[in-house]
């Protein structure tokens, strides 16, 4: 009888043994400054300030942006976080997963290099716009303008595509940083 009781308590000393905890590596995926930016965004979306983003929070944010969204749409967004609400770790994990799906920086740079015949690291904005609007999956002029909105384009109209690849991977930077 003593042996059964000891087993129920987790061993001969009676201490219950725990399975080792799994740690999330999501915080290692981002720099501290990026985590702070994500936290700021999370806090803006968490309109009732309860530490969770809920369907009500999302509907309020979309409403403030002039968008009327359905419950199905909002629930679809939250289902990506596997629940009716998400905490900051889930929020950061979602962004980590989305960003991991983007191309590697060197793949992006090589794609731009195809338009850089002299190998200068520069592409004229007009040449890139024309290519984006006439080749492959054709973008509208408004879409191209939106894509290039945060692009590092110099005073002569040249895109610094190595820096732009960094912006595409890490998010927009202040013009002073580029």
N, C-alpha and C positions, 0 to 999 in steps of 0.2 A: 504494500500500500504506500509506503513512503517513497518508493521508486516512481510510482505514477504521479504523486503529488509533486515530486522534484521535477519530473519531465514537464508538467503543466506550468511550473514556474520558470522553466527555461534552463534547467540544469541543476547540478548538485548544489550550487550555492544559492539557488532559489531566485537568482536574478533573471529577469526576462531578457532574452537576447533580441536585438533589433537587426533587421536587414540593413545593410549599409545604404545611406541616402544617395540618391542620384542627384548630381549637381547639374544645374543648367549652365551651359557654356554661352548663353546668349549675350551676357554682358562682356565677354571676351571678344565678341564679333565687332564691337564698336569702340571708338575712342571715347574718352570721358566727355569731351565737348559734344559729341553726337548724342550720347545718352542724355545729357542735359537738354538738348534740343528736343529729343523725343519726349522727355518728361514734360517739357513746357507744352508741347502739342497735346499730350495726353491730358494735362490739366485743363487745357482750353476746351477739349471735347467733353470732359467730365463736368458737365454744367452744374450738377447738384453737389459736386465736391465730396462724394462719398468714397472715393478711391477706386471706383469701378466705372467702366463705360457700359451703359445699359442702352436698351432700345430707345428709351425716352431721351437720353442724352443725345443719341445720334439724330433722332427726329428733330430735336430742338436746334442742333447745329445746322442741319440741312435747311430747316425753316429759316434760320437767321441768314442763310445764303440765298434765300428766295426759292428754294427747291422744296416741292411737296413730294415726299417719298412715301411709298406704301409700307405697310408692316412687313410684307413678304421681302421687300428689298432690304430693310433694316435687319430682319432676322437672318437673311442670307449673309449679310456682312458679319454678323455676330457668330454665325455657324462656323465661320473660318477659325474662330477662336474657341470653338467647341463649347458653346454655352450661351446663356441668355445675357451674360455680361462678361467683361474681361477686365483683369487687373493690369497693372503696368508691365509685369513680366510677360504676360500673354501678348500685350500690345507690341512690346519690343521683339518678341519671338516672331510675330507675324511679319514685321518689317524685315527682320533678319532673313526669314525664308524668302520673302519677295525679292530682296536685294541679292540673295545668293543665286537667284534665277537669271540675273543679268549676265551678259557676256563679260569675260575677263577684260581688263583694261587694254591689254596688248591686242586683243581681237578687235576692239573698237578702234584703236590707233591704226591697225593694219587696214581696216576698211576705209578710214579717212585717207591713208597714205596712197590708195589707188588714185585719188584725185590730185595728189601732190607730185606732179611730174618732175619738179626740180629737187625734191627731197628737202625742202626748206622747213617743213613742219607747219606750213601755212597753206590755207586754201582760201581763195577769194569767196566772200559770202555769196556773190551773185552766181558763181559757178556751182556752189553747193546747193543753193536754192533751186537752180535749174535742174540739177540732177535729182533732187528729192521730189520735184514736181513732174518729172518726165520719165523717170526710170523705175522699174520694179513696182513696188507698192507705191502708187503715186499719192503724194500728199497735197492738200490744198495750200494756197499761199498763206492762209490764216494759221494752219497747222505748222507750217515751216517757221513762220514768225514766232509762234509760241515755243517751238523747239529751240530756236536760236536766241530767245529772250535773255537767257543767262549766259550765253556763250561769250568767251573771251575774244572779242573782235576788235582789232586795233583801229586807229584813226584812218587807215587806208582801206579798210573794209576786209581785212584778212583775218580769218579764223585761225587761232592757235589751237590746232586740233589735239595735240598731246595734253594740253591743259583742259580742253573741253572733255576729253575722255575721262579725266579725273573728276570733273564736275558731274558727268553722267553717272559715274560709279559712287561718288560720295555725297552728292547733293550740291546745290549751288553754293558758291563762295562769294564773298563780297568782292566787288571789282578791285578794291585795294589789294586783295590777297593774290590776284592773278598776275 
